[in-house]
Structures are given as structure tokens and as C-alpha cells.
Amino acid sequence: MSSKEFKHIVRFLGTDLDGSLKIPYALARVKGIGVMLGYAIARAAGIDTEKRIGFLTEHEIQKLEEVAKDP
């Protein structure tokens, strides 16, 4: 899957997220994750925090999920 493909809905840890949100704000929609933790998760996964979550590849989403499960 190309990173240029935009997904309007992204499934993350059992929650549907709006693809137009920046990563930390999208992650904050998941119960137990706030904006600051969202920033920390994205940085720990090595992903630019300014990217929209809808532009992430499946591999990047999996990396975020791994970090979020065990911060």
C-alpha cells in the first residue's frame, strides 16, 4: 500500500479513527491515550507527528499499535 493513499477511517486498537486528524489527536480518541501520550507514541515509533493518520501505511500503523500496547 502506498503512503499516498488516503484512508478516511483507520482502525487502531479496536477504535475507528478519523483519517484527517494528525496522529497525536487521532490517537487521543482511543480510551486511555491523551494528546501528549499520542505525541510520545508517535515519536517512539519513529513517525512524524505532523502526518495525518489517514496517510500512514499498514506497517506504520502496526508500529504505532505495538508501541501503544507497551509504552
Buried (B, 14 or more C-beta within 10 A) or exposed (E): EEEEEEBEEBEBBEEEBBBEBBBBBBBBBBEEBEEEBBBBBBBBBEBEBEBBBBBBBEEBBEBBBEBBEEE
